């Protein structure tokens, strides 16, 4: 079949140009593997709950807790409640892959007693800043998650941090592990309030278990032959592992929206979609205008009609202000897009 590739080539060249600009400006560089992992062994900056000590809270003040993303901030809010002063660095709708902090953000990070980050190189433009902002402990909230790697293997331990899917919050089961890390960390940092943190955590865990139970029931509406997900970038691996879906290659064949996409890859993706007649392509809420245009062009290139269905990927928003809202929305969108051919 003859492809109409002119417009697609234009968008891909434009996308690649801006990717190079990001590279030379340092806006899209990866910093996690060169900084965080090397410091993880000292038990201080990049710590685990069992090896961090209590912070000094003079005058009975609340602990200042910094969260890198809105997703982490919401989970911290549920566990910490009114007993912490919560500072969320990224705003609603911000793409964690490409976010760059302002001077105000640097000041807020510096004043924190503890900083919670996702880990797995999610905070591409932020982590080096956090490392250099002070000496408060940094907690990788995904440290107990069974990692999914780019070669589709799952393993614990020392693996290439460049090759790990960072989208751990796409699975309720993983967020349950977040809660346990937060609970233990806050209790260690502020022992007088430990019982409150643990009680809050148990209440929130009950809500998350109910959410997962609801999700399994809703997703059962999708026929087995339709349980295939194609998305703008590789975000659904943890979700697919827990809920029995297959993940096709993405428009951007990477865990990061800052990566490039080639014409050859797009031709391959078109072939796969046409062969399997996948009913929907999922586009994240933080997708750039360039990526949206590439998806629209891809839609035109296919030899059958495909829905483009929105989903929330890396950030909360006014529409989905909590993780529970976020996950419910995405499950509903998957059911909407995949229930029929």
C-alpha positions as CSV (number, residue, x, y, z in Angstrom):
1,X,0.0,0.0,0.0
2,X,1.4,3.4,-0.9
3,X,2.0,5.6,2.1
4,X,1.2,9.3,2.3
5,X,4.5,10.2,4.0
6,X,5.1,13.8,3.2
7,X,3.3,15.3,6.2
8,X,4.6,12.6,8.5
9,X,8.2,13.3,7.4
10,X,7.7,17.0,8.1
11,X,6.5,16.4,11.6
12,X,9.2,13.9,12.4
13,X,11.9,16.3,11.2
14,X,10.4,19.1,13.3
15,X,10.2,16.8,16.3
16,X,13.8,15.7,15.9
17,X,15.0,19.3,15.6
18,X,13.5,20.3,18.9
19,X,14.8,17.2,20.6
20,X,18.3,18.3,19.5
21,X,17.7,21.8,20.9
22,X,16.7,20.2,24.2
23,X,19.9,18.2,24.2
24,X,22.2,21.1,23.6
25,X,20.4,23.3,26.1
26,X,20.5,20.5,28.7
27,X,16.8,20.6,29.2
28,X,16.1,16.9,28.4
29,X,19.2,15.2,29.8
30,X,19.2,12.2,32.1
31,X,20.9,12.8,35.4
32,X,19.5,10.1,37.7
33,X,22.0,7.3,36.9
34,X,25.0,9.6,37.3
35,X,24.0,11.1,40.6
36,X,21.3,9.4,42.6
37,X,22.3,5.8,42.3
38,X,25.9,6.6,43.2
39,X,24.7,8.2,46.4
40,X,22.2,5.6,47.3
41,X,24.7,3.5,49.1
42,X,25.6,6.0,51.8
43,X,22.2,5.7,53.4
44,X,21.8,9.5,53.7
45,X,20.8,11.4,50.6
46,X,19.1,8.6,48.8
47,X,17.8,6.6,51.7
48,X,15.5,3.8,52.7
49,X,13.1,4.2,55.7
50,X,15.1,1.9,57.9
51,X,18.3,4.0,57.6
52,X,17.1,7.6,58.0
53,X,17.0,9.3,61.4
54,X,14.6,11.8,63.0
55,X,14.6,15.4,61.9
56,X,14.8,18.3,64.3
57,X,11.4,20.0,64.4
58,X,12.1,23.1,66.6
59,X,9.2,24.6,68.4
60,X,6.9,21.6,67.5
61,X,6.7,22.8,63.9
62,X,5.4,20.4,61.2
63,X,7.9,18.6,59.0
64,X,8.4,20.2,55.6
65,X,7.9,17.4,53.1
66,X,8.8,18.0,49.4
67,X,7.2,15.9,46.6
68,X,8.6,16.1,43.1
69,X,5.3,15.3,41.3
70,X,1.6,15.9,41.8
71,X,1.1,12.2,42.0
72,X,3.5,11.7,44.8
73,X,2.1,14.8,46.5
74,X,-1.4,13.4,46.6
75,X,-0.2,10.1,48.2
76,X,1.9,12.0,50.7
77,X,-1.2,14.2,51.6
78,X,-3.2,11.1,52.3
79,X,-0.6,9.6,54.6
80,X,0.8,12.8,56.2
81,X,-2.5,14.7,56.5
82,X,-2.4,17.8,58.5
83,X,0.7,16.7,60.4
84,X,3.1,17.7,57.5
85,X,3.7,20.9,55.5
86,X,3.5,19.5,52.0
87,X,5.4,21.2,49.1
88,X,4.8,19.9,45.6
89,X,7.4,21.1,43.1
90,X,5.6,20.4,39.8
91,X,2.3,22.0,39.1
92,X,-0.9,20.4,37.7
93,X,-0.5,19.2,34.1
94,X,3.3,19.4,34.1
95,X,5.2,16.7,32.2
96,X,7.7,15.2,34.7
97,X,10.0,14.2,31.8
98,X,10.6,17.7,30.6
99,X,9.9,19.9,33.7
100,X,12.5,22.5,34.7
101,X,12.4,24.2,38.1
102,X,12.2,27.9,38.7
103,X,14.3,29.8,41.3
104,X,11.2,29.7,43.6
105,X,11.2,25.9,43.2
106,X,14.8,25.7,44.2
107,X,14.2,27.7,47.3
108,X,11.3,25.4,48.3
109,X,13.3,22.3,47.7
110,X,16.2,23.7,49.8
111,X,13.9,24.4,52.8
112,X,12.5,20.9,52.9
113,X,13.3,18.4,55.7
114,X,12.9,15.5,53.3
115,X,12.3,15.1,49.5
116,X,10.3,12.3,47.9
117,X,11.0,11.5,44.2
118,X,9.7,8.8,41.9
119,X,13.1,7.4,40.9
120,X,13.8,5.3,37.8
121,X,14.9,8.5,36.0
122,X,11.4,10.0,35.8
123,X,12.5,13.5,37.0
124,X,14.9,14.0,34.1
125,X,15.4,17.8,34.5
126,X,14.9,18.0,38.2
127,X,16.9,15.4,40.1
128,X,20.3,17.0,39.8
129,X,18.8,20.2,41.2
130,X,17.3,18.3,44.1
131,X,20.7,16.7,44.8
132,X,22.4,20.0,44.9
133,X,19.7,21.9,46.8
134,X,20.7,20.8,50.3
135,X,21.5,17.9,52.5
136,X,18.0,16.6,53.4
137,X,17.3,12.9,52.8
138,X,15.9,12.0,49.4
139,X,13.5,9.0,49.3
140,X,12.9,7.2,46.1
141,X,9.2,6.3,46.4
142,X,9.4,3.4,43.9
143,X,12.2,1.6,45.6
144,X,10.1,-1.4,46.4
145,X,8.5,-1.7,43.0
146,X,9.3,-4.8,40.8
147,X,10.8,-2.9,37.8
148,X,9.8,-3.4,34.2
149,X,12.7,-2.9,31.9
150,X,12.9,-2.0,28.2
151,X,13.7,-5.6,27.2
152,X,10.5,-6.7,28.9
153,X,12.3,-8.5,31.7
154,X,11.3,-7.9,35.3
155,X,13.8,-8.0,38.1
156,X,15.0,-6.5,41.3
157,X,18.4,-5.1,42.1
158,X,21.1,-3.4,40.1
159,X,19.8,-2.9,36.5
160,X,20.5,-0.2,34.0
161,X,18.5,2.8,35.3
162,X,18.2,4.1,31.7
163,X,16.2,1.0,30.8
164,X,13.5,1.1,33.5
165,X,9.9,2.1,33.0
166,X,9.4,5.0,35.5
167,X,5.6,5.1,35.3
168,X,5.1,3.0,38.4
169,X,1.9,4.9,39.4
170,X,0.0,3.4,36.5
171,X,-0.6,0.4,38.8
172,X,-2.6,0.6,42.0
173,X,-0.4,-2.3,43.4
174,X,2.7,-0.1,43.0
175,X,1.1,2.9,44.7
176,X,0.3,0.6,47.6
177,X,4.0,0.0,47.8
178,X,4.5,3.8,47.7
179,X,2.2,4.1,50.7
180,X,4.3,1.7,52.7
181,X,7.5,3.5,51.9
182,X,5.9,6.9,52.8
183,X,4.5,5.5,56.1
184,X,7.8,4.1,57.3
185,X,9.7,7.1,56.2
186,X,7.5,9.7,57.8
187,X,7.4,7.6,61.0
188,X,11.2,7.4,61.1
189,X,11.6,11.2,60.4
190,X,9.0,12.3,63.0
191,X,8.5,9.6,65.6
192,X,6.1,11.5,67.9
193,X,3.6,11.5,65.0
194,X,4.3,8.0,63.8
195,X,1.0,6.5,65.1
196,X,-1.0,9.2,63.1
197,X,1.0,8.5,59.9
198,X,0.4,4.7,60.3
199,X,-3.4,5.2,60.9
200,X,-3.7,7.5,57.9
201,X,-1.8,5.0,55.8
202,X,-4.1,2.1,56.7
203,X,-7.2,4.1,55.8
204,X,-5.7,5.1,52.4
205,X,-4.6,1.5,51.7
206,X,-8.2,0.4,52.2
207,X,-9.3,2.9,49.6
208,X,-6.6,1.7,47.2
209,X,-7.6,-1.9,47.5
210,X,-11.2,-1.0,46.8
211,X,-10.1,1.0,43.8
212,X,-8.2,-2.0,42.4
213,X,-11.1,-4.3,43.0
214,X,-13.4,-1.9,41.0
215,X,-10.8,-1.7,38.2
216,X,-10.7,-5.5,37.7
217,X,-14.5,-5.5,37.5
218,X,-14.7,-2.7,34.9
219,X,-11.9,-4.0,32.8
220,X,-13.6,-7.4,32.5
221,X,-15.9,-5.6,30.0
222,X,-13.1,-5.5,27.5
223,X,-13.0,-8.7,25.3
224,X,-9.8,-10.7,25.5
225,X,-9.0,-10.0,21.8
226,X,-9.1,-6.3,22.5
227,X,-6.8,-6.3,25.5
228,X,-4.1,-4.6,23.6
229,X,-2.8,-1.0,24.4
230,X,-1.1,1.3,21.9
231,X,-0.1,4.7,23.3
232,X,1.9,7.9,22.7
233,X,4.8,6.6,24.7
234,X,5.6,3.6,26.9
235,X,3.5,4.3,30.0
236,X,1.2,1.2,30.4
237,X,3.7,-1.6,31.2
238,X,2.9,-1.8,35.0
239,X,-0.9,-1.5,34.3
240,X,-0.7,-4.2,31.7
241,X,1.2,-6.6,34.0
242,X,-1.3,-6.3,36.7
243,X,-4.5,-6.4,34.6
244,X,-3.6,-8.9,31.8
245,X,-3.1,-6.6,28.8
246,X,-0.6,-6.7,26.0
247,X,1.4,-3.4,25.2
248,X,2.2,-2.7,21.6
249,X,5.0,-0.4,20.7
250,X,4.3,3.2,21.2
251,X,4.4,6.3,18.9
252,X,7.6,7.3,20.8
253,X,9.4,4.0,21.4
254,X,10.7,5.2,24.8
255,X,9.7,5.6,28.4
256,X,10.2,9.4,28.0
257,X,8.3,12.0,25.9
258,X,11.6,13.8,25.3
259,X,12.9,11.0,23.1
260,X,12.9,11.0,19.3
261,X,10.8,9.1,16.8
262,X,12.0,7.9,13.4
263,X,10.1,7.5,10.1
264,X,11.1,3.8,10.0
265,X,9.6,3.2,13.4
266,X,6.4,4.9,12.4
267,X,6.1,2.7,9.3
268,X,6.6,-0.4,11.5
269,X,3.9,0.9,14.0
270,X,1.4,1.5,11.1
271,X,2.0,-2.1,9.9
272,X,1.4,-3.5,13.4
273,X,-1.8,-1.4,14.0
274,X,-3.2,-2.4,10.6
275,X,-2.4,-6.0,11.1
276,X,-4.0,-6.2,14.5
277,X,-6.8,-3.7,13.8
278,X,-6.3,-2.1,17.2
279,X,-9.4,-0.1,18.0
280,X,-7.8,2.8,19.9
281,X,-4.6,4.8,20.3
282,X,-4.2,6.5,23.7
283,X,-2.7,10.0,23.9
284,X,-1.5,11.3,27.2
285,X,-2.6,14.6,28.7
286,X,0.9,16.0,28.9
287,X,1.7,15.3,25.2
288,X,3.4,18.1,23.4
289,X,1.7,19.8,20.4
290,X,4.3,18.2,18.2
291,X,3.4,14.7,19.5
292,X,-0.3,15.5,19.1
293,X,0.3,16.4,15.5
294,X,2.3,13.2,14.8
295,X,-0.5,11.1,16.3
296,X,-3.1,13.0,14.1
297,X,-1.0,12.3,11.0
298,X,-0.6,8.7,12.0
299,X,-4.3,8.4,12.3
300,X,-4.7,9.7,8.7
301,X,-2.1,7.2,7.4
302,X,-3.9,4.1,8.6
303,X,-6.1,2.1,6.2
304,X,-8.9,1.8,8.8
305,X,-10.5,4.3,11.3
306,X,-8.9,4.3,14.8
307,X,-10.1,6.2,17.8
308,X,-7.6,8.6,19.5
309,X,-8.6,8.4,23.2
310,X,-7.1,10.7,25.8
311,X,-5.7,9.5,29.1
312,X,-3.8,11.0,32.0
313,X,-0.2,10.0,32.2
314,X,2.3,11.9,34.3
315,X,0.4,14.5,36.2
316,X,-2.8,15.2,38.1
317,X,-5.1,18.1,36.9
318,X,-8.1,20.1,37.8
319,X,-10.2,17.3,36.1
320,X,-8.4,14.5,38.1
321,X,-7.1,16.1,41.3
322,X,-6.3,12.9,43.1
323,X,-4.6,9.6,42.3
324,X,-7.9,7.8,42.8
325,X,-9.6,10.1,40.3
326,X,-6.7,9.7,37.9
327,X,-6.8,5.9,37.9
328,X,-10.6,5.8,37.6
329,X,-10.5,8.1,34.6
330,X,-7.9,6.0,32.8
331,X,-9.8,2.7,33.4
332,X,-13.0,4.3,32.1
333,X,-11.0,5.6,29.0
334,X,-9.6,2.1,28.3
335,X,-13.0,0.6,28.6
336,X,-14.4,3.3,26.2
337,X,-11.7,2.7,23.6
338,X,-11.3,-1.1,23.7
339,X,-14.8,-2.5,24.4
340,X,-15.7,-2.7,20.7
341,X,-13.9,-3.1,17.4
